[in-house]
Every structure is written in structure tokens, then in C-alpha cells.
Amino acid sequence: MDTTLADPTKPRWDITNPRYRVTLWSPDGGHEDWDLADVGGVTAVLEWARNRTPVGGRHDVHVLLDHESFGLGLINLAAGTGPAEKTGRSTAA
């Protein structure tokens, strides 16, 4: 892990109430994608995902961002807990 003290003056914008995408994976590899809005933060999203993850399953959590230049995309918050190769999504940075 590489850590650096952050400069709070650097960001040009801030999203205070983002939308989230949660993928709930069943043990057999099936999944459901859910979009969440107005949830009160990532802690609430993680709790929602944990409470709905099937027994023996896993979940992924992303911020859902609609960017002017790139279109709709996902920012990984807690992925890697589901089989990424089955999502068809790129994991490239």
C-alpha cells in the first residue's frame, strides 16, 4: 500500500450523495445488480449489501458515476469479493 498525506485543496469537485451499484453473487455464480440512491453513505450501502448477500455468496460495491466525457461508469469500492471475470466489466485502471 502506498500512502501520501492528502492536500484538501486539490480536488476540483465533490459528489456528496453518489449513487451506488451493488452486485450480489450467489454461490453458483449467478448475480443480481442493484442501483442504490439516497442511502446515507457507503457504510449504509455496505450494510445493505451484507444483509442481502445470499448464504455462501459474495458482493461487490461500486460508485455509479455518469461522467461528461466517458459516460456511465463504476468506481470500485469493495470489489474483488465477487468473480469479476463473470461480470464482463473491465477491471483496468
C-alpha positions in Angstrom: 0.0 0.0 0.0 1.3 3.4 -0.9 0.1 6.3 1.3 0.5 10.0 0.9 -0.8 12.9 3.1 -3.6 14.4 1.1 -3.9 18.1 0.1 -7.6 19.0 0.7 -7.3 22.0 -1.8 -6.6 19.7 -4.8 -10.0 18.3 -5.7 -12.0 20.4 -8.2 -15.4 18.8 -7.4 -17.2 16.7 -4.9 -20.2 14.4 -5.1 -21.9 14.4 -1.7 -24.7 11.9 -2.4 -23.5 9.4 -5.0 -25.4 6.5 -6.5 -24.1 3.0 -5.9 -24.1 -0.3 -7.8 -24.2 -3.4 -5.7 -23.7 -6.9 -7.3 -25.0 -9.8 -5.2 -23.3 -13.1 -6.2 -24.9 -16.4 -5.4 -22.7 -19.4 -4.7 -23.4 -20.8 -8.2 -22.1 -17.7 -9.9 -25.4 -16.1 -10.7 -25.8 -12.5 -9.7 -28.2 -9.5 -9.4 -27.1 -5.9 -9.9 -28.9 -3.3 -7.8 -28.6 0.5 -8.0 -29.0 2.4 -4.7 -29.6 6.2 -4.3 -30.2 8.4 -1.3 -28.8 5.8 1.1 -26.8 8.0 3.5 -23.2 6.9 2.6 -21.0 3.9 1.9 -21.5 2.4 5.4 -25.2 2.1 4.8 -24.5 0.6 1.3 -22.1 -2.0 2.8 -24.6 -2.9 5.4 -27.4 -3.2 2.8 -25.1 -5.5 0.7 -24.1 -7.7 3.7 -27.8 -8.1 4.7 -28.8 -9.2 1.2 -25.9 -11.3 0.1 -27.0 -15.0 -0.3 -25.7 -17.5 2.1 -22.3 -18.6 0.7 -22.4 -15.7 -1.8 -20.4 -12.5 -2.1 -21.0 -8.9 -3.1 -19.3 -6.1 -5.0 -19.9 -2.4 -4.2 -19.1 0.5 -6.7 -20.0 4.2 -7.0 -22.1 4.7 -10.1 -20.8 7.8 -11.9 -22.1 9.4 -15.1 -19.1 11.4 -16.4 -19.5 14.0 -19.1 -16.6 12.6 -21.2 -16.7 8.9 -20.5 -20.4 8.2 -19.9 -21.7 5.9 -17.2 -19.0 4.0 -15.3 -18.2 2.3 -12.0 -15.7 3.2 -9.3 -14.6 0.2 -7.4 -15.1 0.5 -3.6 -15.4 -3.1 -2.4 -15.0 -5.3 -5.5 -13.0 -8.5 -5.7 -15.4 -10.2 -3.4 -17.3 -11.5 -6.5 -16.0 -13.3 -9.6 -15.0 -10.3 -11.7 -14.4 -12.5 -14.8 -18.1 -13.3 -14.9 -19.2 -9.6 -14.9 -18.0 -8.8 -18.4 -16.7 -5.5 -17.0 -13.2 -4.2 -17.4 -11.1 -4.0 -14.3 -8.4 -1.9 -15.9 -7.4 1.4 -14.3 
